[in-house]
Each structure stands twice: as structure tokens, then as C-alpha cells.
Amino acid sequence: MGNKNSRSRRYSEEFKRDAVALVHSSGRTVAEVARELGVSAEDLRNWVKQDTVDRGQGAPGELTSAEREELRRQNREQAETIEVLRKAAVFFA
């Protein structure tokens, strides 16, 4: 019961980068490398896919990490603006 769910784990960007490099350089499958590193194969597969997109080799329309972060930033700003407007509407109502 004390096992952590893999979704609750956070890995450093350096760890992810090294794991992806190991997949590319070792000639082993994602599942083999994931098992060796103690991460889920699905997480490692996603990191490898995102690395491919970040290097400009993804499918058209896929967002790079930088584009994803910019969208998150914009969403946070919009949420803050909406909250201010909501409070103002309550104040002036």
C-alpha cells in the first residue's frame, strides 16, 4: 500500500535527458531501458517522443516543449485575469 504511483513521481530534466540518450545509444528497447532505470515504459516512451518533436522531427502540429510551456504560461495568465475580473464583478454587483 505504501508504493508510490508512478504518476506522482517527478523526474529531473537531466534524468529524462539521460534516459532518452540511453535509449538512443544503447540499441535496446524502451521497455528494457525503462525496466533498468525503474521508470514506467510509458513515461520513457513519452520522453523519447517529446525529444523527437523537440529536435524538429515530430509530426506536423505537434508542440515542442518550449511551445507547451508558453501555452501553460498563457493559460496561467488568463486564469489570473479571469479571477481578477470575477472578483471585480462581485465587488461591483
C-alpha positions as a Markdown table, in Angstrom:
| # | Residue | x | y | z |
|---|---|---|---|---|
| 1 | Met | 0.0 | 0.0 | 0.0 |
| 2 | Gly | 3.0 | 2.3 | 0.5 |
| 3 | Asn | 4.0 | 2.1 | -3.1 |
| 4 | Lys | 4.1 | 5.4 | -4.9 |
| 5 | Asn | 2.1 | 5.7 | -8.1 |
| 6 | Ser | 4.4 | 6.3 | -11.0 |
| 7 | Arg | 2.3 | 9.4 | -11.9 |
| 8 | Ser | 3.1 | 11.0 | -8.6 |
| 9 | Arg | 6.9 | 10.8 | -9.2 |
| 10 | Arg | 8.8 | 13.7 | -10.7 |
| 11 | Tyr | 12.0 | 13.2 | -12.6 |
| 12 | Ser | 14.5 | 15.9 | -13.2 |
| 13 | Glu | 15.0 | 17.1 | -16.8 |
| 14 | Glu | 18.6 | 15.8 | -16.6 |
| 15 | Phe | 17.4 | 12.3 | -15.7 |
| 16 | Lys | 14.9 | 12.4 | -18.5 |
| 17 | Arg | 17.5 | 13.6 | -21.0 |
| 18 | Asp | 20.0 | 10.9 | -19.9 |
| 19 | Ala | 17.3 | 8.2 | -20.1 |
| 20 | Val | 16.4 | 9.3 | -23.6 |
| 21 | Ala | 20.1 | 9.3 | -24.6 |
| 22 | Leu | 20.4 | 5.8 | -23.2 |
| 23 | Val | 17.6 | 4.6 | -25.4 |
| 24 | His | 19.1 | 6.1 | -28.5 |
| 25 | Ser | 22.7 | 5.0 | -27.8 |
| 26 | Ser | 22.1 | 1.5 | -26.4 |
| 27 | Gly | 20.2 | -0.1 | -29.1 |
| 28 | Arg | 17.9 | -1.6 | -26.5 |
| 29 | Thr | 14.1 | -1.2 | -26.4 |
| 30 | Val | 12.4 | 1.4 | -24.4 |
| 31 | Ala | 10.9 | -1.3 | -22.2 |
| 32 | Glu | 14.3 | -2.7 | -21.4 |
| 33 | Val | 15.8 | 0.7 | -20.5 |
| 34 | Ala | 12.8 | 1.6 | -18.5 |
| 35 | Arg | 13.0 | -1.6 | -16.5 |
| 36 | Glu | 16.7 | -1.0 | -15.8 |
| 37 | Leu | 16.1 | 2.6 | -14.7 |
| 38 | Gly | 13.0 | 1.8 | -12.7 |
| 39 | Val | 10.6 | 4.0 | -14.6 |
| 40 | Ser | 7.5 | 3.1 | -16.5 |
| 41 | Ala | 7.9 | 2.2 | -20.1 |
| 42 | Glu | 5.0 | 4.6 | -20.9 |
| 43 | Asp | 6.8 | 7.5 | -19.3 |
| 44 | Leu | 10.1 | 6.8 | -21.1 |
| 45 | Arg | 8.3 | 6.3 | -24.4 |
| 46 | Asn | 6.7 | 9.7 | -23.9 |
| 47 | Trp | 10.0 | 11.3 | -23.1 |
| 48 | Val | 11.6 | 9.8 | -26.3 |
| 49 | Lys | 8.6 | 11.0 | -28.4 |
| 50 | Gln | 8.9 | 14.5 | -26.9 |
| 51 | Asp | 12.6 | 14.6 | -27.6 |
| 52 | Thr | 11.9 | 13.7 | -31.3 |
| 53 | Val | 9.4 | 16.6 | -31.5 |
| 54 | Asp | 11.8 | 19.0 | -29.8 |
| 55 | Arg | 14.5 | 18.1 | -32.4 |
| 56 | Gly | 12.1 | 19.1 | -35.2 |
| 57 | Gln | 11.4 | 15.5 | -36.3 |
| 58 | Gly | 7.8 | 15.2 | -35.0 |
| 59 | Ala | 4.6 | 15.1 | -36.9 |
| 60 | Pro | 3.2 | 18.4 | -38.2 |
| 61 | Gly | 1.2 | 20.2 | -35.5 |
| 62 | Glu | 3.0 | 18.5 | -32.5 |
| 63 | Leu | 4.1 | 21.0 | -29.9 |
| 64 | Thr | 7.7 | 21.3 | -28.8 |
| 65 | Ser | 8.4 | 21.6 | -25.0 |
| 66 | Ala | 9.0 | 25.3 | -25.4 |
| 67 | Glu | 5.7 | 25.8 | -27.1 |
| 68 | Arg | 3.9 | 23.7 | -24.4 |
| 69 | Glu | 5.5 | 25.8 | -21.7 |
| 70 | Glu | 4.5 | 29.0 | -23.5 |
| 71 | Leu | 0.9 | 27.8 | -23.6 |
| 72 | Arg | 0.9 | 26.9 | -19.9 |
| 73 | Arg | 2.2 | 30.4 | -19.1 |
| 74 | Gln | -0.5 | 32.0 | -21.2 |
| 75 | Asn | -3.2 | 29.8 | -19.6 |
| 76 | Arg | -1.9 | 30.8 | -16.1 |
| 77 | Glu | -2.0 | 34.5 | -17.1 |
| 78 | Gln | -5.6 | 34.1 | -18.4 |
| 79 | Ala | -6.7 | 32.3 | -15.3 |
| 80 | Glu | -5.3 | 35.1 | -13.2 |
| 81 | Thr | -7.1 | 37.7 | -15.3 |
| 82 | Ile | -10.4 | 35.8 | -15.1 |
| 83 | Glu | -10.1 | 35.6 | -11.3 |
| 84 | Val | -9.4 | 39.4 | -11.1 |
| 85 | Leu | -12.4 | 40.1 | -13.3 |
| 86 | Arg | -14.6 | 37.7 | -11.3 |
| 87 | Lys | -13.7 | 39.4 | -8.1 |
| 88 | Ala | -14.3 | 42.8 | -9.7 |
| 89 | Ala | -17.7 | 41.7 | -10.9 |
| 90 | Val | -18.6 | 40.5 | -7.4 |
| 91 | Phe | -17.4 | 43.8 | -5.9 |
| 92 | Phe | -19.4 | 46.0 | -8.2 |
| 93 | Ala | -22.5 | 43.8 | -8.2 |
